[in-house]
Amino acid sequence: MSSRKPDFGRFQHLESFIHLSKDAIWCYELDIPMPISLPLEEQMEYIWNHSVVRECNLAMVKLNGFRSLEEVNGKYLKEIVSLTSIHLLRKFIENSYQLEDYEYTENTSILPRVYLINSHGQIVDGHLVRIWGQQIEISNIRESESKLSGLLQFSQIVTEVSKMFVHTKAEFVSDAIQFALEELGKYSKADRVFVAEISSDKQFLSVSHEWLTGGVPSLFEVGTKLPIAKMNPERLGVLAGDGVIYIPDTRALSDEPWHLQLFKSAEVRSILVIGLRDEGNLIGILGVTTYQSLGDWTSETKQMLGLVAGFVSQGLVRAKNEIKLMKKEKILQRFYSDVKEDLALAKLTKEAWVAKDFGTIPNIRIESRFLPYDEIGGDLILYEKPKPDCIDIFFGDISGHGISSALVSGIAAVSFKKHSLVESSPAAILEAMHIELKTIIFKHHISACVMRIYPLERRIEFSFAGHPPGVFWNQKDRVMKFVKDEMYPILLLDDWKGKNISKTFEKGDRLLLYSDGIYELEEETGGYIGLDVFLQELSEMISVSEDTDSLIKKMIANCLVEKERIIHDDIAVLFLEF
């Protein structure tokens, strides 16, 4: 039992495998077998002193710092293995004299090396006789796993940070920046991560966001309104050019007293900084620092710093731009609200210019309807009583829509009322209005019909200025007839000279005046209905309408409901029943 006689015939194939393997393989044989009943500490000492190398390969020889098998074979374990790995022997004994894929790290002066150990002790009659072992280096595998894990962590952080900035509203960008700083701080193992922004006048740099580990002092007190003029211009140039500044030990600075004093007061030992930029302009900096120990940041950390800096830069710029837009939008909303109020007031005023109540008039009932295309229409129906025996009615259509047309409507209304009281005929009223208004109105014209009505006589004097023909019929025979004049609108040319048309009506006659919006309707299939189609349809509606109210309803339905037509102008109608 004190020695082993090799059977080379029996183990020929096994020994070939052992010697050709790149993994370290060995067999330690105890020169005197060890009773396994000994206490643990005595067993460790026994194995250490009595184990002799009986079998090994070249990989095992080189692993322990030798060059040939002859230098190792026959030596005691204690002569080739250092005490630094004595814990493996303890683990081997505690685990019933075997280790299976047991991983351990051996710290060398250069780089740590990682191994897997497989060992098995042979027990005979309660004594440990020999130990077979295999040692596989997995340093490259663990290094690859570590890099892969780092890449996965890197990717996860970049993904989460980018999502935070993409989905965060402008008013919450500071929360997204704080989240990014925290993730960067954990990844880089820094004590402090900060963002400092350059003031709008380019004079100062101030810390605006910060993440700290426990016990690390804040930069806010010492990092506010730092004068840019005192900073190293070369370092600023590096940051502006998308470069990175790394100062491993700020205490080593000697030729930059201002920076040295700043780092000392801020309690910064190591610092890594990158610029925040917008379209090539430096708008701030993003940095990681250590408090007491030296910072040893990898290239991956610098890459992460650059990516986070990009997100933060975009976030700051987007937030500032959106906040500016929000302020402008509020101003526009206030302006729009003021305009809406003005429109509402103008609408109320405009509705007063479309007369609806003409009072009680002998022999005549007058009724009007008005459908504006915009909130503010351009049609006018006004009346005035220049004399006790007559009534003047102005039916006008101002070109265009909106506020400008409303303003012209107001001016035209005042002008009509003034000239109605002094002029002798409808044509004279229109001519006076044309002369008065052409000096102050340049971009609009007015198509109109002015009627001077003598109720007791059932007589009307008409004057047309580009207005559609008036339609009249008797309620008994319901045959349409026309009163018209093809004179052009006022304010269209420099001169206007109209004429008066007198017409006496009979009891039961109906007179209809309308604006051109009632026949300038667009069909759903394309094209406009035009005056001729409207008059044809009007003739049919007159023949089946029992009274004025039913005719009005049919006309409105015909315009907007039954025929699926699109309105493009104001619609105004005026009915007179004799």
Phi, psi and omega in degrees: 000350183280343181211169180238130176263114184296137173256091188292334177291319184287321185256021184300312182292321180296316182291329175297317178297316182301313186283337179270345183292144176276348177272148180287124180231139182209166171223118174262129178243131180283128181295332171228116183308145186259128174295128183281001178276355180293154174299160185304310184297322179292324178296317179301313181294321181297309181299319181299322185269339188246000181273128181241138178287112177257336181210138175193169176244177185295328179298319178292321180300312182290327179300326182262012172089017177252174185246336184221160180297325182298331181287343186248317183305133179085354179277155176281153181306318183294345182272344185239342183244135180278163180290349181298336181253020181296337179296334178294323179294319177299313180298323180297314181291316182296333183262035176061039173065040173200150175229134180235114181049046179276122185263135175214155182249134178250113182276116179255180180285343183258285180225146176294144181242138184249135183229156167249129181250130169236120181218152182216128178263137180265122182253128177229121178051044176075016179233139173282119185262311183208165180228122173262142181211156176222134181235119183246127178276128180237025182303315182295322180295312180295324178296319178295318178297320179296318179294319179297317178299319178297320179294320178295317178297318179302310182297319181296317180296314180299318180296313182295318180295316180297319178299319182301316182286324182293319188264002183267133176289162185304320184288348180246017180298327179300324177294320178295320178296318180298320178297317180296320180296320180295315179296319178295320180297316179294319182293317185274354183056039178270161177272338186207137173231135185217158171237131175237135184249146177275135181295160183298334179271006177064022184259333188225157175238128183225138176292129181244335180218149184203142172234136184228149166274169184299134175084357181273131181292150181281154178267350188301321184291316183266350185252031179249133179054053174281123183292123181294331181299335181272354184277154180297116184296328179294319178294320177298322178296321177298314180295320179293333181268021178068028178264172180242136176253126180234118176244101184296328180215107184294340180290342181279352179291131180231330183263010179230073186300324181294314179295319180300316179295321178297313181295325180292315180290331179274354181056055179250123179266306176237149182214140176231121189228143173226154183277148170261125188230152175225111180053044177086352181261136179284122181245354180169191179222153173238129184219154171240143182222162168247156186269308182236315181278165178281141179267127180242086187265137183279173177295328178296321178297319179294323177294317177299319179301317180295319180294315179297322178300321177297316178297315183296317179301311180298320180297314180297315182294315180298317181298314181297317181295317181291324177295320176299316180296321179297320178295316179295323180295322178296320177298315179296322178296319177297318179297316180298320178298318178297319180295319179298320178295318178297319179297317180298318178295318179295324179295317177299317179296319182295323179298333178288342181270355173252096186296134178242332181244111182259005179074186179271122182235130180301138173068355185222137168243127183246136180219142181229157173222147182217126176237103182284145175285314174258182175298330179241118181274174181242009181264150181230137169226106184237156173218156181212152178246091182289332180219160181298334187262004183214162177228135175257133176238131178249117176248106185233159178226112180277134178295145179086185182218176172082202188294320182297319177295323178297320178297316178296322179300316179298317180295317181296322180297315179296317181297315180301311183299324180292312186281339176298327184282344187240339185269157189268346184206164177302318180297321179294324178297312181295320180295319179294321177296318180299313182297320183286317188277337185293343179276347183235348179241121186242337186249010180226156169229168186229120169266137189205162169225125177250129179241135170250114188256132174249096190298316184297327181269351188054039182244143179227135170258126182252150166218123183257141174226079180075013182272146177301156182296142173284146182243131176223154181202163175262142185296339181279303184271338175054044175257123184286138173227168188231148168234125188201165174205134186269028177293144183283164183296158174283156181071003179277318176238173183294320184249144174218129179219110184258185178223162181258139176238125182255137181216129177256130184255161179254163177298135182095352177286151175235138179236131180239125169244147186208156175270165185290347178297340183284340177242357173269058181255137181269131176285150177300328181275355180112151180084169182245152185286323178079169185292319184297317180295319180299315182295324177295315179293324179297320179300319179293320180293323178296321184292337183248357182273134183281327182209181183297318181299315180293326178294317179300314180298319179295320180297315180295315179297321179296327182285317195241344188242297190296321186260005178049059181252156185252125181280139179233001182205165178296148177240122177227138177226150179224123180249137173235127177247128180258000000 
